[in-house]
Amino acid sequence: MPSFITFVFLIIVVINALPLLKKDKRTTWNYFRASGTLVIVLVASIAITNLILSPFIGALIVAIGIIFMERSVYTKWGLISVGSIALIVGSLAYFAFREDTQYVVDHLSEDENSSMYVAENGEVLVNRQADEQRPLASTVKIVVAAAYAEEVATGEIDPDEAVALEDLERFHMENTDGGAHPLWLDQLVNENEGTVSLQEVVEGMIVFSSNANTDYLIETIGIESINERLETWGVTEHDPVYPLVSPLLMLEDIGEEAASLSMEDYRSQVETYHEAIVQGEFAAGEEDFTLSMDEQRMWSDRLPAATAASYGEWLHDIQTGEWSNEEAAAILMDILEAGTADIEGVESFGQKGGSTAFVLNQAMYATTEDGNAMELVVFNDDLSWWQSFKLGRNLSIFIEQFFEDKTFREETIEAIAD
């Protein structure tokens, strides 16, 4: 949570608690106001920290809550004033939270830090800034899953191999993956037994987007082995892959000093911290996530990057059987298609998204009911909190409508391709 918002929230709590220092002010109402304010601030702080709310929306909710803590509200004119404010806030909330696929279309057609790639049966329909490299965030997990699929196909890895949950927990840093890892753990059937299969680890990485599972798999397969495959697959417009959790650990340790590191030295330091986790010298789970927004921005900007076009072309090869070998492709497609919802008019599709406070990506392939092979890749970087909020609310709706509504798809392609 931004330090300024934290400071303001603290001041609000203190101001509402100050009257309780005087004996004659210790009334039921003042106790109610102080405790109510504390609860509102705590809930808003947790929501902002976990990226459920933007700082602006969180602060607005706190402000409204504090208004209702005042006795003057519960008079005739107070209720009229609050009603007017509620009407304005309600209108703003409707504007913010309503389904708005046009916002996505406008953003993708105008923003200089977004890319879109669309192809159908090998024909590129949209290539808007799709040759610009942008941070992948969790979209990079497709690469890890692909390396895993090849290792399984060649017998180098046994998908039924038992993995101790405590080995995964070493890589889990709380409040850094939107609750993905705990959500994955909650749905495990055999969690109480203390182990899961390697296949379940991979599914947790793709379906739930667990960063801990990702770093465990990177260690299991080997960073060099994964990166050597990129060139073999023809995915050349792609930065080297490296772990996701250890850079956060590094930034917690050295802070903004990391800004002075070259990209090569940065990756080297990340791998050093990763090895420290592997060797038991560091436990990510014992660290508190306290990175400033500037440090989070540094982490986001230095994540492995690639172009939307390279992912679109690669997904086409995977979907049409031109990637690797038939067995590896089938394994990978099963992983990417696990847990996907139904889309009208689409027979099957695989996907992986990725996000940070500044990035929102989606890479997917789809086979339509009439047999067409399509790829859709959207990469967004350098997002403001408002852009992140609006795109986060509407991107999945946009994608669903893109495939289900042919007229909308054609209009979108025309608007963005121009």
N, C-alpha and C positions, 0 to 999 in steps of 0.2 A: 504494500500500500504506500502511495506517495507520502513522504515525510511531512509535507505541508498539511495534507488532510489529517494525518495522525495528530499533528500539533493542534489543529483546530478542534478535532474531536475531544482531545484531552482538556482543552480550555473549556469546552461546552460542559463536560462532565463536572469539572471543578467548580464552575460558576453556579451550576444547579445544586451542588452539594454544600456550598459555602453557608447558606442560611442555617443549616443544621448545626453550625458551630455555636450558635446562640440558643440558649435554652428556650426562650420565648418563641422562637421560630420553628421549634421541633413539633410542627403540627402534622396531622395525618396527610394533609394535602402536600406539604413540602417533602415528606418522606416518599409519597407516591411520585412526585415530580422528579426527585433525585434518582430513585430506583428505576423509574420508567425511562428516563433519559439514558441511564447507564446501559439498560438492556437494548434500547434502540441503537446506541452507538456501537455496542459489541456486535450485534447482529449485522449491522452495516459494514463494520470493519472486516468481519469474517467473509462476508459476501464479496467485498472489494478485493481482499487478499487472494481469494480463490478464483478471481476473475469471473464471478457470477454476475457482478454489477460493475459498471464503470465507476470511477471516482465521482464523476458529476452526478450520476443517478443516485449513488449511495449518499452523497452529501445532501441531495434534494430530499431524499426520504427522511434523513435525520432532521432536516429543517422543518419538514411538515410534522414530524412526530413531536418536535419540541413545541410547535404551535399548539398542538392539542394537549400539551402539559400545562398550559396557562388557563387560569380560572376565567379570565376575561373572554375566552372563547365561548363560554357557555352562557352568554347573554344574547339578547335579540340581535344587536348589531354585530356582535362577535360571530354569531352563527351565519349571518348574512355575508360577512367578510370571508369567513372560512369557506362558505359555499361557493363564493365567487372564485376564490383561489383554487378550490377543488375542481371547478369547471375548467379553469385554465390548465391546471396540471393534468386533468383527465384528457383534455384535447391534445396536449403535448405527448402524453403517454400513448394515446392512440396513434399519433403520427410516428412515434418511435417504435412501437411494438407491432404495428399492423404488418400483414404480409405485403411485401413490396419488391416484387421481382424486377420491376423497372429500375429500381435503385441499383441492382446488380448489373443490369444491362448498361446503364449510364456509366457506372464506375469502370467496367471492363472496356468500354469504348472510349473513355476519356482520360483515365488515370495513367500517368507516365510510369508508375511503378507496378503495373499489373500486366500479366501476360495471359493470352488465351490461345489454345490450339484445338481445332476440331477437324477430324478427318472421317471420311466414310468410304469404306472399301478401298483404302489406300489413297484416296483423293483428298488433298488438303482443302478444307472449306474456309477455315479461319486460321490465320497466322498473324496475330496482333502482338508484336513485340515478343514472340515466342522463341526468339533466338537470343534473348537476354537472360543471363544467369541470375537466378534469384534463390534466396535461402529456402531449403526444402522443408525444414522442421521435420515432423514425423513422416512426411512422404518418403524420406530416405529409407524408411523401414522396408519398402518394397525391395530394395537392393539386398538387404540382409535376408529377407524371406527367399529371394531368388537364389542366393548363395546356398542357403539351407536346402532348398529344393534340389539343387544339383548334387549336394553332398549326400542327400538321402537316395537319389536316383543311382548314384555310383556305389552306394553301400558304405560310404565313409562315415555316415552318421546313422544311428538307429533312432527312429522317431519315437520308439517306445522306451527309450532310456529314461530311467528315473532321475529326476532332478530334485534335490532337497530345497524346500521353500526358503530355508535359512540362507542358502547360497544366493538366491535371488534377492533376498532382503538386504544383503550387503550393498546392492546397487540402488536401492530405493531411497530417494530423498523426498521427504514429505512435502506436500504442497507445491510440487514442481511439475506435475503432469495432469493437473485438473482432476485428481482423484482416480485416474485410470487404473493404477496398480491395485489399490484397495477394492475397486469395483470388480476387477478380474478375480481377486482372491475370494470375494463374497459369493461368486457363482460357482466356485469349484466344488465338485461333488465329493472329492476325497481330500479336502483341505486338512482335515483333522489327522490324516495319516502322515502329514509332513512332507509328502513328495508329490510331484506331478510328472507327467511325461514330457519329453522334449517337444513333442507335437503341441501339447497344451501351452507350453511356453511361447511357441511361435504364434499360436492363435491369440494368446493374450497380448502379444506385441502388435498384431494387425487389427484384431477386432476391438480391443480395448485401448490400444496404443500405450502399453506399459513401457516406459523408458528403462526400467530396471531389467525387464526381460530382454530388451534390445541390447543392452550392454553385456548381459550374460551371453547372449548368442554371438555377439561380436567377439567376445573372448573365446568362446567354444570353437567358432569357425576360424578365427584369426583375421586380424585387420588386413594384413598383406594379401591373404588369400582372397578376401572380398574385393579389395581394390584392383587386384590383377584381373579379376573377372570382368570388370567394367569395360576395359578395352576389348577383351575377347567378345563381349556381347555387342560391341559397336556403340556403346553409350559413352562417347568421348567428351561431350560437353558437360562434364560432371567433375566436381571437386572430389578429392579423396574422402572416403567415409571415415569417421572417427566416432568414439563414444559420445553419448548425449549427456550423461550424468556427471562424469568427471570434470567437464569444463565448469559446471556449476560449483562443484566442490573447489576447483582451483580458484574461481572468482571469489568464493567465500573466504578463501585463504589469503589471496594476494590483492583482491579488489581491483581498482582501476589501474594498478600497475600493469595489468595484462594488456592495456591499450598500447603500450610501447613495444609489445612483442610483434615481430613479423608473423605472417600467417604460418610460415614453416615452424617457427619457434613456438607459436601458440599451439599448433597440433602436437608438437613434441612434448610440451608441458602437459597437455591434456592426456596423452598416452602415459606419461609418468604418473599422474594422479590415478589413472585407471589401473595401472599396475599396482599402485599402493593399495587400492581397494581389493584387487585380486589376492595380494599377499597378506591381507588382513591388517595392514598398517593404518588404513582409514576405513571407517564404516559410514557410508553416506547417510544411513538412517539415524546416526547420532548427531548429525549437523542440522542446525536450524536454518531455514531459508530466509535470509534477510537482505538479499540483493536489492540495491537501489534500482530504479527504473533505468538509469544510465548503464548500470552493470548488466541488467537484463537485456538492454538494447545491444550491448557489446556481444553477449552470448548469442542473441538472435542473429545479428549481422554476420557473425563468423561461423554459423552453422554451415555444413556442406551445402553447396549450391549447384544448380543445374538449370538447363533450359526446359521450358514447357514442350518445345518441339522434340527434344531428345527423349523425353518421357512418353510423349504421344507416339512417336515412331517405335519405341521399344515395346510399349504396351500392344501395339499392332502386331509386332513380331510374336509376342507371347500368345496373343489371342488366336492368331492364324497358324501357329505351329512352326514358325520360322525361327524361333529362339531356341537355343540349346538343343535338347532332344525331347521326344514325345513324352517320356515319363516325367522328366523334370518340369516340363510345361504343365502337365496335368496336375502335378503336386502343387505347383505355385498357384495355378488358377483356383484350385480347391481352397487354398489358404486365403486368397484375395476375395473370393466370393462368399466366404463364411460370414454368417451374421448379417448379410445384406438384406434390405427390405425389398418387397415387390414393387416394380415400376410397371405401370400399364404399358403394353406394347413392347416390353423388353423381355426376352427369353432368359437371359442371364447377364450378369455384369460383375466385375471385380473393381475394387477401389481402395484407395488409401488417402486420407487427408492429412493435413499437418497444420499446426498453428502455434504461434507464440502471441505475446501482447501486440506484436507488430506485423505478424505474418498470418495469412489464411490461404491454404492451398487445397486443391482437390485434383487427383489424377485417377481416371477411370476408363475402362473399356466396356463396351456393351454389345451384345448380339441381339438385334431386334427380332421380333416375331416373323418378319418377312425375310430374315436371313442376312441382313446387312451388318457389317462389322464397323463399329464406330468407336472413336476415342475422343475424350473430352478432358483437357487439362487446363486448369486455372491456377495461376500463381499470383498472389498479391503480397507486396512487401511495403514497408514504410507506412503502415496504416496508422492513422490517428485513432484515438479511443472511439470516436463516433463512427468512423469507417469500419473499424473492427466490430463494433456492436451491430451495426446495420447489416454488414455482410454475414456476420455470424448468425443473425436471425433469419437471413433470407437465402443464403447460398444453396442449402440443401433443397429448399422449395423451388428455387430457380432450376436446379439440375433436374428435379423430378418433372417440372413443367416442360423443360427443354426436350425431354425424351417422350413425354406423353402427348404433347400438343404440337403437331407438325407445323401449324400456322405460326405459333409462337417461336418454334425453332427456326423457321425460315426468316422471320422478321428479325430475330436476334442475330442470326448469321449475317444478314444484310446490314444491320446497324453497326455491328462490330467489325466486319470485314472491310467496310468502306474507309 
